[in-house]
Amino acid sequence: MMQSRIKPLDAILATAEKHALPRSLGPVQLMLLGIGAIIGTGIFVLTAAAAQKAGPGMIWSFVIAGGVCAVAALCYSELASMVPVSGSAYTYSYAVVGELLAWMVGWALILEYAVAAAAVCVGWSGYFMGLIESSTGLALPAALSAGPAWSLSGVDFSHGLINLPAIGVALAVTALLVVGTKESATFNAVLVAIKIAALTLFIALTVPAMESGNFMPFAPNGWFGPEGTSGLGIVGAAASIFFAYVGFDAVSTAAEETRDPQRNVPIGLIGSLVICTLFYLLVTMGAIGTIGAQPTSLGVQPGSAQFARECAALAAQGAEPLVCSDEALAHVLRAINYGWAGNLVGIAANLALPSVILMMLYGQTRIFFVMARDGLLPEKLATIHPRWKTPHIVTIITGVCVAIAAALLPVGQLADISNSGTLFAFFMVAVAVMILRRRDPHRKRPFRTPAVWVVAPLAAAGCVALFVNLPFEAMLVLPVWGTIGLAVYFLYGHRHSHVGRGLIEVHEQDEDAPQPPIVEH
């Protein structure tokens, strides 16, 4: 039976025992780890898209997304502390709900990481081109600095043809990963400090300049968007903003290195989420309060052909609202005559975002690597380069696919597609926690999800609620991608699976596995 194909949890734990790490992290260290991992990509690149969806009401969007993340994080932490090995939600699912669903989770994680990397590439491109134009007056033609606008009704190439800077950064980071890199912890700490300093500067300059009139009307698209639309309104923006919180798993997976995990893990998780949410709210209020955040017109999706035409018309008149900006935070500062600060924020984004792309690409190749080692994908994909000691084949394949997506899709649509995979994976983690509590209630749990029969259903329901409020096109991607995944599984993975063939050795942490660059989201 398919469901009997469960990777033995005892074998996984036996492997983890061989690589046990000292428990040295306290709540403050966990909180700092979480803040460094969470703050970054989303707030720099998605503020404009969220403003188009919800207007000033996107303030509530951050609160909703942060709440769903909090309950999902508590579920994630229990499994991370029980199964402290590589593979993330894929490995957890394999040990709890079996091979087929684990395959689907792993397949969704591939979608999450690769598309998220493409989204960050597009976000970096906007800040890079904005910084170049502000500093030198030079600019690439629109056709070469932005991809086309997409919708179910067709593709509009009038806004752009291909995003060359996004291709460049995607391929550069891929080359770096192929050759191999281990950034120093000090360098990582500097990048985290740069991100936080940039947001602090933004808050300090914009909050005092807020005007109450810019917050009205507060929710122009309502809570769920105009009738007949999908992915708009405050809840639709929350489904997109969820992208800004991904990274909290850095705290969850550190459970095995934490002193008194039952106490310190929730402090680290909830503390980092609360601090990040406060940062996000202050940044959002500063952006809205200074120049406003009204949609170009109601019921129009960011990234759509109509949206691109409206923004182009406004640009021709010399007016670029927040919702149309490719570098939202720098744009706000320049609009209120702090050009120097806008350039500093642009420099911060240019420095910090490539490290995010690197981690996203690494995460994707690591999932590929573990799935190939389990026999579910061709083991050739897990081949380690003899000189560079990296999985070069799968890294190159991933990098090329990311570059193509970044070249042709806008950042908001990429983030929504990535979120569809993330939400499915987190939903499965919440389900797995409940199943394992019933099936194996006495197994050692270094961290136990508090009020699990309330928290886990809330996490699952929250993930479903955000998923159904994504734009229809983004929702459609997951079943289409999943169908492709099922075809791959039954044509290849089902027959070659190590567990299916009775090979239960677990070796995710063998010394030949690719090692991660030490950088944060």
RODOZA-912248 format. One record per residue (C-alpha): residue number from 0; residue in one letter; x, y, z. Coordinates in Angstrom, 3 decimals. Each point is the difference from the previous one (the first is absolute). Example, Ala and Ser with C-alpha at 12.3 -4.5 7.8 and 13.67 -1.06 7.14 Angstrom:
BEGIN
(0, 'A', (12.300, -4.500, 7.800))
(1, 'S', (1.370, 3.440, -0.660))
END
This chain:
BEGIN
(0, 'M', (0.000, 0.000, 0.000))
(1, 'M', (1.134, 3.538, -0.755))
(2, 'Q', (-0.741, 1.203, 3.532))
(3, 'S', (2.275, -2.699, 1.442))
(4, 'R', (2.957, 1.704, -1.659))
(5, 'I', (1.023, 1.990, 3.036))
(6, 'K', (3.644, 0.776, 0.620))
(7, 'P', (0.673, -1.471, 3.463))
(8, 'L', (0.163, 2.789, 2.538))
(9, 'D', (2.354, -2.020, 2.196))
(10, 'A', (2.515, -0.253, -2.848))
(11, 'I', (-0.182, 3.756, -0.581))
(12, 'L', (0.510, 0.672, 3.685))
(13, 'A', (2.906, -2.454, 0.151))
(14, 'T', (1.714, 2.024, -2.707))
(15, 'A', (-0.736, 3.218, 1.875))
(16, 'E', (1.537, -1.442, 3.165))
(17, 'K', (3.318, -0.461, -1.806))
(18, 'H', (0.018, 3.686, -0.876))
(19, 'A', (-1.455, 1.421, 3.225))
(20, 'L', (0.852, 3.652, 0.571))
(21, 'P', (0.649, 1.632, 3.373))
(22, 'R', (-2.993, 1.812, 1.488))
(23, 'S', (1.325, 3.538, 0.324))
(24, 'L', (-2.664, 2.358, -1.378))
(25, 'G', (-2.172, 2.047, 2.331))
(26, 'P', (-3.158, 2.036, -0.734))
(27, 'V', (1.859, 3.193, -0.961))
(28, 'Q', (2.244, -1.804, -2.495))
(29, 'L', (-3.037, -1.736, -1.502))
(30, 'M', (-1.846, 3.294, -0.275))
(31, 'L', (2.936, 1.654, -1.783))
(32, 'L', (0.320, -3.009, -2.307))
(33, 'G', (-3.684, 0.296, -0.883))
(34, 'I', (0.112, 3.761, -0.562))
(35, 'G', (2.998, -0.335, -2.307))
(36, 'A', (-1.667, -2.822, -1.925))
(37, 'I', (-3.434, 1.601, -0.373))
(38, 'I', (0.660, 3.690, -0.671))
(39, 'G', (1.038, 0.700, -3.535))
(40, 'T', (-1.446, -1.017, -3.304))
(41, 'G', (-3.729, 0.429, 0.430))
(42, 'I', (0.006, 3.434, 1.591))
(43, 'F', (2.466, 1.340, -2.572))
(44, 'V', (-1.748, -1.358, -3.096))
(45, 'L', (-3.683, -0.703, 0.767))
(46, 'T', (-1.158, 3.246, 1.607))
(47, 'A', (-1.137, 1.417, -3.348))
(48, 'A', (-1.914, -3.140, -1.037))
(49, 'A', (-1.723, -0.159, 3.406))
(50, 'A', (-0.986, 3.662, -0.304))
(51, 'Q', (-1.677, -0.693, -3.351))
(52, 'K', (-1.942, -2.890, 1.550))
(53, 'A', (-1.062, 1.551, 3.304))
(54, 'G', (0.926, 3.691, 0.085))
(55, 'P', (0.702, 1.231, 3.549))
(56, 'G', (-1.828, -3.095, 1.249))
(57, 'M', (3.187, -1.981, -0.653))
(58, 'I', (0.881, 0.910, 3.595))
(59, 'W', (-2.490, -2.696, 1.044))
(60, 'S', (1.441, -2.318, -2.658))
(61, 'F', (3.319, -0.124, 1.856))
(62, 'V', (-1.773, -0.841, 3.267))
(63, 'I', (-2.011, -2.835, -1.603))
(64, 'A', (3.008, -1.519, -1.761))
(65, 'G', (2.098, 0.247, 3.174))
(66, 'G', (-2.716, -1.761, 2.015))
(67, 'V', (-0.193, -2.928, -2.421))
(68, 'C', (3.790, -0.227, 0.046))
(69, 'A', (0.035, -0.102, 3.805))
(70, 'V', (-2.280, -3.038, 0.301))
(71, 'A', (1.683, -1.743, -2.944))
(72, 'A', (3.386, 0.651, 1.592))
(73, 'L', (-1.024, -1.689, 3.251))
(74, 'C', (-1.002, -3.147, -1.938))
(75, 'Y', (3.175, 0.165, -2.068))
(76, 'S', (2.084, 0.178, 3.177))
(77, 'E', (-1.387, -3.232, 1.449))
(78, 'L', (0.926, -2.009, -3.086))
(79, 'A', (3.326, 1.805, -0.368))
(80, 'S', (0.937, -0.936, 3.558))
(81, 'M', (-1.088, -3.637, -0.514))
(82, 'V', (1.586, -0.449, -3.440))
(83, 'P', (3.075, 2.273, 0.062))
(84, 'V', (1.427, -0.967, -3.398))
(85, 'S', (0.131, 1.453, -3.492))
(86, 'G', (-2.950, 0.153, -2.357))
(87, 'S', (-2.339, 2.302, 1.903))
(88, 'A', (-3.724, -0.730, -0.341))
(89, 'Y', (0.755, -2.691, -2.588))
(90, 'T', (1.882, -2.159, 2.516))
(91, 'Y', (-2.589, 0.633, 2.717))
(92, 'S', (-2.799, -1.097, -2.319))
(93, 'Y', (1.912, -3.110, -1.124))
(94, 'A', (0.317, -1.104, 3.635))
(95, 'V', (-3.652, 0.657, 0.843))
(96, 'V', (-2.429, -0.186, -2.927))
(97, 'G', (1.947, -2.098, -2.498))
(98, 'E', (1.803, 0.225, -3.283))
(99, 'L', (-2.727, 1.254, -2.339))
(100, 'L', (-0.937, 3.035, 2.070))
(101, 'A', (3.666, 0.602, 0.842))
(102, 'W', (0.709, 0.054, -3.726))
(103, 'M', (-2.782, 2.569, -0.493))
(104, 'V', (1.398, 2.145, 2.823))
(105, 'G', (3.526, -0.214, -1.443))
(106, 'W', (-1.357, 0.835, -3.444))
(107, 'A', (-1.826, 3.030, 1.464))
(108, 'L', (3.188, 1.098, 1.793))
(109, 'I', (1.848, -0.081, -3.329))
(110, 'L', (-2.652, 2.387, -1.316))
(111, 'E', (0.305, 2.164, 3.122))
(112, 'Y', (3.769, 0.409, -0.006))
(113, 'A', (0.548, 0.359, -3.739))
(114, 'V', (-2.816, 2.487, -0.574))
(115, 'A', (0.899, 1.929, 3.162))
(116, 'A', (3.558, 0.316, -1.298))
(117, 'A', (-1.374, 1.360, -3.289))
(118, 'A', (-2.164, 2.501, 1.919))
(119, 'V', (3.019, 1.298, 1.889))
(120, 'C', (1.952, 0.285, -3.259))
(121, 'V', (-2.747, 2.232, -1.411))
(122, 'G', (-0.100, 2.004, 3.238))
(123, 'W', (3.774, 0.479, -0.110))
(124, 'S', (-0.259, 1.100, -3.631))
(125, 'G', (-2.441, 2.787, 0.915))
(126, 'Y', (2.279, 1.378, 2.718))
(127, 'F', (3.114, -0.384, -2.166))
(128, 'M', (-1.489, 1.883, -2.946))
(129, 'G', (-1.473, 2.651, 2.313))
(130, 'L', (3.373, 0.559, 1.661))
(131, 'I', (1.821, 0.228, -3.341))
(132, 'E', (-2.520, 2.464, -1.404))
(133, 'S', (-0.006, 2.137, 3.151))
(134, 'S', (3.787, 0.087, 0.180))
(135, 'T', (0.954, 0.361, -3.677))
(136, 'G', (-3.171, 0.883, -1.884))
(137, 'L', (0.493, -3.063, -2.190))
(138, 'A', (-2.765, -2.584, -0.434))
(139, 'L', (-0.604, -3.119, -2.046))
(140, 'P', (-2.938, 0.132, -2.417))
(141, 'A', (-3.195, -1.275, 1.619))
(142, 'A', (0.011, -2.901, -2.451))
(143, 'L', (3.252, -1.311, 1.531))
(144, 'S', (-0.611, 0.762, 3.681))
(145, 'A', (-3.423, -1.579, 0.556))
(146, 'G', (-1.855, -3.094, -1.118))
(147, 'P', (-3.396, 0.055, -1.725))
(148, 'A', (-3.311, 0.313, 1.860))
(149, 'W', (-1.928, -3.264, 0.332))
(150, 'S', (-3.653, -0.867, 0.496))
(151, 'L', (-2.377, -2.793, -0.999))
(152, 'S', (-1.106, 2.155, -2.905))
(153, 'G', (3.478, 0.205, -1.478))
(154, 'V', (3.463, 1.541, 0.148))
(155, 'D', (0.720, 3.699, -0.423))
(156, 'F', (3.511, 0.806, -1.231))
(157, 'S', (-0.493, 3.770, -0.028))
(158, 'H', (1.346, 0.322, 3.567))
(159, 'G', (3.113, -2.091, -0.598))
(160, 'L', (1.481, -3.007, -1.779))
(161, 'I', (2.690, -1.432, 2.251))
(162, 'N', (1.633, 0.898, 3.313))
(163, 'L', (3.724, -0.106, -0.756))
(164, 'P', (1.272, 1.068, 3.463))
(165, 'A', (-2.076, -2.782, 1.606))
(166, 'I', (1.529, -2.551, -2.367))
(167, 'G', (3.474, 1.305, 0.814))
(168, 'V', (-0.321, -0.286, 3.778))
(169, 'A', (-1.651, -3.450, -0.251))
(170, 'L', (2.819, -1.407, -2.124))
(171, 'A', (2.706, 1.693, 2.103))
(172, 'V', (-1.328, -1.523, 3.228))
(173, 'T', (-0.370, -3.380, -1.731))
(174, 'A', (3.636, 0.124, -1.070))
(175, 'L', (0.972, 0.864, 3.572))
(176, 'L', (-1.908, -3.025, 1.313))
(177, 'V', (1.517, -2.323, -2.602))
(178, 'V', (3.527, 1.032, 0.941))
(179, 'G', (-0.910, -0.187, 3.684))
(180, 'T', (-0.113, 2.661, 2.657))
(181, 'K', (-0.023, 0.114, 3.773))
(182, 'E', (-0.658, 3.538, 1.077))
(183, 'S', (1.375, 0.888, 3.403))
(184, 'A', (-2.318, 0.519, 2.946))
(185, 'T', (1.467, 3.499, 0.381))
(186, 'F', (-0.902, 0.898, -3.582))
(187, 'N', (-3.512, -1.319, 0.586))
(188, 'A', (-0.351, 2.101, 3.146))
(189, 'V', (1.046, 3.086, -1.995))
(190, 'L', (-2.673, -0.704, -2.638))
(191, 'V', (-2.678, -0.418, 2.676))
(192, 'A', (1.107, 3.271, 1.616))
(193, 'I', (-0.172, 1.782, -3.372))
(194, 'K', (-3.578, -1.169, -0.594))
(195, 'I', (-1.165, 1.047, 3.451))
(196, 'A', (1.861, 3.332, -0.152))
(197, 'A', (-1.610, 0.808, -3.361))
(198, 'L', (-3.505, -0.678, 1.318))
(199, 'T', (0.722, 1.966, 3.190))
(200, 'L', (1.163, 2.975, -2.082))
(201, 'F', (-3.151, -0.259, -2.116))
(202, 'I', (-2.228, -0.007, 3.101))
(203, 'A', (1.871, 2.916, 1.605))
(204, 'L', (-0.447, 2.181, -3.102))
(205, 'T', (-3.547, -0.917, -1.030))
(206, 'V', (-2.017, -0.480, 3.211))
(207, 'P', (0.405, 3.658, 1.133))
(208, 'A', (-1.160, 1.129, -3.464))
(209, 'M', (-3.254, -1.992, -0.028))
(210, 'E', (-3.311, 1.684, -0.859))
(211, 'S', (-3.278, -1.557, 1.129))
(212, 'G', (-1.720, 0.796, -3.294))
(213, 'N', (2.259, -2.456, -1.822))
(214, 'F', (-1.645, -2.902, 1.878))
(215, 'M', (-3.438, 0.692, -1.504))
(216, 'P', (-1.810, -1.902, -1.372))
(217, 'F', (1.555, -2.688, 2.199))
(218, 'A', (-1.175, -3.101, -1.884))
(219, 'P', (-0.856, 1.028, -3.582))
(220, 'N', (-0.197, -3.641, -1.148))
(221, 'G', (-1.735, -1.198, 3.189))
(222, 'W', (1.024, -3.075, 1.982))
(223, 'F', (-0.388, -2.515, -2.825))
(224, 'G', (0.144, 2.144, -3.130))
(225, 'P', (-2.794, 1.101, -2.333))
(226, 'E', (-2.475, -2.686, -1.045))
(227, 'G', (1.293, -2.129, -2.846))
(228, 'T', (3.686, 0.550, 0.840))
(229, 'S', (2.492, -2.252, 1.759))
(230, 'G', (3.078, 0.810, 2.049))
(231, 'L', (-0.988, 3.576, 0.769))
(232, 'G', (-1.041, 1.787, 3.180))
(233, 'I', (1.596, -0.157, 3.439))
(234, 'V', (-0.072, -3.812, 0.221))
(235, 'G', (1.290, -0.373, -3.558))
(236, 'A', (2.880, 2.321, 0.850))
(237, 'A', (0.657, -2.097, 3.126))
(238, 'A', (0.360, -3.071, -2.231))
(239, 'S', (2.698, 1.860, -1.962))
(240, 'I', (1.626, 1.590, 3.069))
(241, 'F', (0.473, -3.507, 1.440))
(242, 'F', (3.123, -0.023, -2.187))
(243, 'A', (1.505, 2.685, 2.262))
(244, 'Y', (-0.048, -2.342, 3.009))
(245, 'V', (1.490, -3.141, -1.498))
(246, 'G', (3.281, -0.677, 1.758))
(247, 'F', (-1.327, -0.732, 3.476))
(248, 'D', (0.910, -3.654, -0.599))
(249, 'A', (3.557, 1.082, 0.834))
(250, 'V', (-1.193, 0.189, 3.615))
(251, 'S', (-1.981, -3.242, -0.218))
(252, 'T', (2.891, -2.033, -1.352))
(253, 'A', (2.313, 1.360, 2.714))
(254, 'A', (-2.072, -1.800, 2.652))
(255, 'E', (2.619, -2.741, 0.417))
(256, 'E', (2.628, 2.623, 0.883))
(257, 'T', (-2.180, 1.795, 2.542))
(258, 'R', (0.163, -0.105, 3.767))
(259, 'D', (-3.410, -0.860, 1.485))
(260, 'P', (-1.717, -0.080, -3.417))
(261, 'Q', (-3.502, -0.268, 1.484))
(262, 'R', (0.430, 3.486, 1.469))
(263, 'N', (2.466, 1.670, -2.328))
(264, 'V', (-1.257, -1.066, -3.443))
(265, 'P', (-3.433, 1.676, 0.352))
(266, 'I', (1.661, 3.091, 1.498))
(267, 'G', (2.397, 0.161, -2.957))
(268, 'L', (-2.717, -0.674, -2.584))
(269, 'I', (-2.757, 2.227, 1.306))
(270, 'G', (2.476, 2.678, 1.102))
(271, 'S', (1.634, 0.217, -3.422))
(272, 'L', (-3.390, -0.018, -1.769))
(273, 'V', (-1.345, 2.766, 2.281))
(274, 'I', (3.107, 2.168, -0.486))
(275, 'C', (-0.032, -0.542, -3.766))
(276, 'T', (-3.728, 0.770, -0.158))
(277, 'L', (0.592, 3.256, 1.903))
(278, 'F', (2.794, 0.896, -2.435))
(279, 'Y', (-2.270, -0.806, -2.943))
(280, 'L', (-2.908, 2.015, 1.425))
(281, 'L', (2.189, 3.050, 0.609))
(282, 'V', (1.513, -0.220, -3.491))
(283, 'T', (-3.446, -0.407, -1.536))
(284, 'M', (-1.461, 2.892, 1.985))
(285, 'G', (2.945, 2.183, -0.970))
(286, 'A', (-0.398, -0.820, -3.700))
(287, 'I', (-3.774, 0.515, 0.014))
(288, 'G', (-0.011, 3.049, 2.270))
(289, 'T', (2.492, 1.977, -2.070))
(290, 'I', (-1.102, -0.540, -3.614))
(291, 'G', (-3.168, -2.139, 0.205))
(292, 'A', (-0.643, -3.522, -1.224))
(293, 'Q', (-3.171, 0.093, -2.077))
(294, 'P', (-0.383, -2.562, -2.815))
(295, 'T', (0.230, 1.315, -3.559))
(296, 'S', (-3.591, -1.200, -0.447))
(297, 'L', (-2.126, -2.418, 1.984))
(298, 'G', (-0.039, -3.696, -0.801))
(299, 'V', (3.213, 0.033, -2.053))
(300, 'Q', (2.718, -2.539, 0.781))
(301, 'P', (3.629, 1.176, 0.282))
(302, 'G', (1.972, -1.446, -2.887))
(303, 'S', (-3.035, -0.239, -2.290))
(304, 'A', (-0.119, 1.563, -3.447))
(305, 'Q', (-2.516, 2.647, 1.104))
(306, 'F', (2.132, 0.894, 3.013))
(307, 'A', (3.084, 0.369, -2.227))
(308, 'R', (-1.899, 2.312, -2.368))
(309, 'E', (-1.286, 2.193, 2.838))
(310, 'C', (3.458, 0.300, 1.552))
(311, 'A', (1.533, 0.842, -3.385))
(312, 'A', (-2.606, 2.754, -0.496))
(313, 'L', (0.725, 1.449, 3.455))
(314, 'A', (3.760, -0.115, -0.654))
(315, 'A', (-0.514, 1.902, -3.271))
(316, 'Q', (-1.682, 2.739, 2.038))
(317, 'G', (2.982, 0.115, 2.353))
(318, 'A', (-1.894, -1.606, 2.877))
(319, 'E', (1.025, -3.379, 1.421))
(320, 'P', (-2.100, -1.112, 2.983))
(321, 'L', (1.265, -2.479, 2.569))
(322, 'V', (-1.950, -2.867, -1.577))
(323, 'C', (1.931, 0.369, -3.279))
(324, 'S', (3.507, 0.148, 1.443))
(325, 'D', (2.557, -2.768, -0.522))
(326, 'E', (1.984, 1.286, 3.022))
(327, 'A', (-2.766, 0.979, 2.383))
(328, 'L', (1.968, 1.098, 3.077))
(329, 'A', (2.653, 1.954, -1.897))
(330, 'H', (-2.765, 1.575, -2.088))
(331, 'V', (-1.821, 1.256, 3.103))
(332, 'L', (3.142, 1.634, 1.390))
(333, 'R', (0.793, 1.703, -3.304))
(334, 'A', (-3.601, 1.213, -0.257))
(335, 'I', (0.314, 1.849, 3.340))
(336, 'N', (3.338, 1.562, -1.002))
(337, 'Y', (2.323, -2.416, 1.765))
(338, 'G', (1.784, -1.113, -3.160))
(339, 'W', (3.199, -0.838, 1.881))
(340, 'A', (-1.934, -2.291, 2.348))
(341, 'G', (-1.783, -1.598, -2.945))
(342, 'N', (3.388, -0.784, -1.516))
(343, 'L', (1.204, -1.485, 3.299))
(344, 'V', (-3.064, -2.264, 0.187))
(345, 'G', (0.625, -0.970, -3.627))
(346, 'I', (3.610, -0.875, 0.819))
(347, 'A', (-1.162, -2.041, 3.009))
(348, 'A', (-2.423, -1.962, -2.191))
(349, 'N', (2.664, -0.544, -2.651))
(350, 'L', (2.387, -1.371, 2.620))
(351, 'A', (-2.448, -2.113, 2.007))
(352, 'L', (-2.320, -1.520, -2.605))
(353, 'P', (2.615, -2.101, -1.882))
(354, 'S', (0.701, -1.876, 3.244))
(355, 'V', (-3.733, -0.793, 0.148))
(356, 'I', (0.079, -1.319, -3.565))
(357, 'L', (2.985, -2.138, 0.935))
(358, 'M', (-1.816, -1.555, 2.961))
(359, 'M', (-3.180, -0.597, -2.016))
(360, 'L', (1.949, -1.723, -2.763))
(361, 'Y', (1.953, -1.997, 2.553))
(362, 'G', (-3.217, -1.090, 1.721))
(363, 'Q', (-1.481, -1.156, -3.289))
(364, 'T', (3.059, -1.983, -1.036))
(365, 'R', (0.163, -1.535, 3.497))
(366, 'I', (-3.597, -1.283, -0.304))
(367, 'F', (0.860, -1.394, -3.449))
(368, 'F', (3.118, -1.602, 1.459))
(369, 'V', (-1.835, -1.748, 2.855))
(370, 'M', (-2.797, -1.222, -2.305))
(371, 'A', (2.578, -1.363, -2.437))
(372, 'R', (1.829, -1.730, 2.855))
(373, 'D', (-3.316, -1.661, 0.925))
(374, 'G', (-0.282, -1.326, -3.560))
(375, 'L', (-3.082, 2.072, -0.835))
(376, 'L', (1.918, 1.990, -2.607))
(377, 'P', (2.892, -1.217, -2.182))
(378, 'E', (3.044, -0.326, 2.249))
(379, 'K', (2.076, 1.577, -2.760))
(380, 'L', (-1.523, 3.315, 1.150))
(381, 'A', (1.745, -0.461, 3.350))
(382, 'T', (3.413, -0.398, -1.609))
(383, 'I', (2.613, 1.982, 1.919))
(384, 'H', (2.606, 1.861, -2.060))
(385, 'P', (3.417, -1.593, 0.649))
(386, 'R', (1.753, 3.344, 0.403))
(387, 'W', (-2.615, 2.407, 1.358))
(388, 'K', (-1.904, -2.545, 2.146))
(389, 'T', (-3.371, 1.444, -1.029))
(390, 'P', (-3.017, -1.622, -1.740))
(391, 'H', (0.855, 1.875, -3.196))
(392, 'I', (-2.504, -1.665, -2.355))
(393, 'V', (-3.119, 0.787, 2.001))
(394, 'T', (1.355, 3.445, 0.905))
(395, 'I', (0.475, 0.952, -3.662))
(396, 'I', (-3.452, -1.345, -0.956))
(397, 'T', (-1.584, 1.933, 2.857))
(398, 'G', (1.886, 3.212, -0.779))
(399, 'V', (-1.017, -0.021, -3.671))
(400, 'C', (-3.667, -0.573, 0.893))
(401, 'V', (0.128, 2.810, 2.590))
(402, 'A', (1.590, 2.359, -2.541))
(403, 'I', (-2.757, -0.743, -2.547))
(404, 'A', (-2.765, 0.613, 2.560))
(405, 'A', (1.665, 3.208, 1.201))
(406, 'A', (0.367, 1.222, -3.569))
(407, 'L', (-3.660, -0.383, -0.875))
(408, 'L', (-2.177, 0.440, 3.116))
(409, 'P', (-0.637, 2.972, 2.351))
(410, 'V', (0.979, -0.245, 3.643))
(411, 'G', (-3.539, -0.040, 1.424))
(412, 'Q', (-1.100, -2.934, -2.131))
(413, 'L', (3.177, -1.924, 0.823))
(414, 'A', (-0.511, 0.560, 3.745))
(415, 'D', (-3.602, -1.222, -0.231))
(416, 'I', (1.072, -3.160, -1.849))
(417, 'S', (2.726, -0.643, 2.568))
(418, 'N', (-2.495, 0.463, 2.819))
(419, 'S', (-2.279, -2.668, -1.453))
(420, 'G', (2.767, -2.577, 0.452))
(421, 'T', (0.981, 1.306, 3.436))
(422, 'L', (-3.558, -0.045, 1.327))
(423, 'F', (-0.493, -3.600, -1.156))
(424, 'A', (3.210, -1.081, 1.747))
(425, 'F', (-0.964, 1.764, 3.246))
(426, 'F', (-3.500, -1.504, -0.178))
(427, 'M', (1.544, -3.481, -0.223))
(428, 'V', (2.261, 0.746, 2.977))
(429, 'A', (-3.036, 0.958, 2.119))
(430, 'V', (-1.782, -3.207, -1.054))
(431, 'A', (3.119, -2.089, 0.690))
(432, 'V', (0.250, 1.364, 3.557))
(433, 'M', (-3.561, -1.110, 0.746))
(434, 'I', (0.457, -3.425, -1.605))
(435, 'L', (3.195, -0.665, 1.936))
(436, 'R', (-1.600, 1.077, 3.295))
(437, 'R', (-2.637, -2.711, -0.572))
(438, 'R', (2.240, -2.674, -1.492))
(439, 'D', (3.031, 0.362, 2.259))
(440, 'P', (-0.995, 2.033, 3.075))
(441, 'H', (2.863, -1.217, 2.206))
(442, 'R', (2.909, 0.817, -2.304))
(443, 'K', (2.467, 2.517, 1.388))
(444, 'R', (-0.812, 3.542, -1.089))
(445, 'P', (2.662, 2.533, 1.068))
(446, 'F', (-2.563, 2.654, -0.929))
(447, 'R', (-3.756, -0.586, 0.223))
(448, 'T', (-2.422, 2.302, -1.807))
(449, 'P', (-2.076, 1.645, 2.755))
(450, 'A', (-3.779, -0.590, -0.206))
(451, 'V', (0.687, -2.135, -3.059))
(452, 'W', (-3.660, -0.826, -0.696))
(453, 'V', (-0.684, 3.720, -0.282))
(454, 'V', (3.257, 1.223, -1.536))
(455, 'A', (0.422, -2.689, -2.685))
(456, 'P', (-3.576, 0.289, -1.373))
(457, 'L', (0.400, 3.804, 0.035))
(458, 'A', (3.246, -0.331, -1.970))
(459, 'A', (-1.595, -2.343, -2.543))
(460, 'A', (-3.105, 2.191, -0.344))
(461, 'G', (2.116, 3.152, -0.264))
(462, 'C', (2.089, -1.492, -2.809))
(463, 'V', (-3.152, -1.041, -1.877))
(464, 'A', (-1.585, 3.442, 0.516))
(465, 'L', (3.050, 1.815, -1.376))
(466, 'F', (0.312, -2.444, -2.909))
(467, 'V', (-3.592, 0.523, -1.170))
(468, 'N', (0.571, 3.760, 0.124))
(469, 'L', (2.958, -0.112, -2.370))
(470, 'P', (-0.698, 1.141, -3.574))
(471, 'F', (-1.694, -2.733, -2.028))
(472, 'E', (3.049, -0.388, -2.271))
(473, 'A', (2.247, -0.645, 3.021))
(474, 'M', (-2.455, -2.513, 1.463))
(475, 'L', (-0.128, -1.756, -3.362))
(476, 'V', (3.779, -0.449, -0.089))
(477, 'L', (0.056, -2.362, 3.009))
(478, 'P', (-2.387, -2.682, -1.386))
(479, 'V', (1.648, 0.227, -3.426))
(480, 'W', (3.453, -0.306, 1.554))
(481, 'G', (-1.309, -2.765, 2.262))
(482, 'T', (-1.383, -1.934, -2.973))
(483, 'I', (3.388, 0.178, -1.690))
(484, 'G', (1.551, -1.173, 3.267))
(485, 'L', (-2.352, -2.996, 0.243))
(486, 'A', (0.887, -0.981, -3.558))
(487, 'V', (3.723, 0.147, 0.826))
(488, 'Y', (-0.559, -2.004, 3.197))
(489, 'F', (-1.953, -2.834, -1.602))
(490, 'L', (2.208, -0.135, -3.092))
(491, 'Y', (3.270, 0.033, 1.941))
(492, 'G', (0.002, 0.560, 3.765))
(493, 'H', (-2.437, -2.764, 0.977))
(494, 'R', (2.128, -2.660, -1.712))
(495, 'H', (3.408, 1.287, 1.122))
(496, 'S', (-0.825, 1.029, 3.575))
(497, 'H', (2.533, -1.313, 2.518))
(498, 'V', (-2.712, -0.492, 2.618))
(499, 'G', (-2.139, -1.851, -2.526))
(500, 'R', (2.948, -2.281, -0.759))
(501, 'G', (0.620, -0.635, 3.701))
(502, 'L', (3.074, 2.245, 0.277))
(503, 'I', (-0.587, 1.944, 3.204))
(504, 'E', (3.433, 1.437, 0.680))
(505, 'V', (-0.316, 3.701, 0.750))
(506, 'H', (2.956, 2.127, -1.000))
(507, 'E', (-1.124, 3.568, -0.466))
(508, 'Q', (2.966, 1.272, 1.975))
(509, 'D', (2.806, -2.021, -1.530))
(510, 'E', (3.142, 1.997, -0.425))
(511, 'D', (-0.375, 0.061, -3.784))
(512, 'A', (-3.275, 1.926, 0.228))
(513, 'P', (0.266, 3.596, -1.255))
(514, 'Q', (0.562, 2.441, 2.829))
(515, 'P', (-2.026, 3.214, 0.244))
(516, 'P', (1.370, 3.498, -0.345))
(517, 'I', (-0.360, 1.579, 3.437))
(518, 'V', (-2.297, 2.864, -0.886))
(519, 'E', (-3.522, 0.879, 1.034))
(520, 'H', (-3.179, 0.835, -1.866))
END
